[in-house]
């Protein structure tokens, strides 16, 4: 019954979040997302970002978080470079996604019918049994300060190493079960994501 995320007036427990992540992963798998497939995320700092991110990972896919202020051309570049099969957006980014030429990449808006359809069924038996820690988990695009943005590859082990390093800090502990963290940085950025 512990609260995992507070999003304005919305709150979700760890158990509720886990249920939604499993449902999202099931939905993605039943809609054709296979292990290694890329799914772009163009979502703000809201509960749907967290559900989508971990749903993609639980489905065995590769999450591709994108800057929410991306232009249509930047979205086209990221989708093209990553080979994303789907892009999940929210009401704040949907117009830009609608204006982007993303080819066969499926557009899904958080809260809309496709999103609800993805969350409609939860079946862990349809999900991959295990994930190789050396497989790709996340593609994060650089700022492109020296040219076009490039996708930096992070494996599951790399993501876990960041969490382990944080938890290993003990004098004083970096984080305790009673702590709350305010996510002021965008979740599509590696610092906030970790």
Helices and strands as residue ranges (DSSP letters): E 3-7, E 10-13, H 14-30, E 38-42, H 47-58, E 62-65, H 72-82, E 86-89, H 94-99, E 106-109, H 113-118, G 124-126, E 136-141, E 151-155, H 156-168, H 190-193
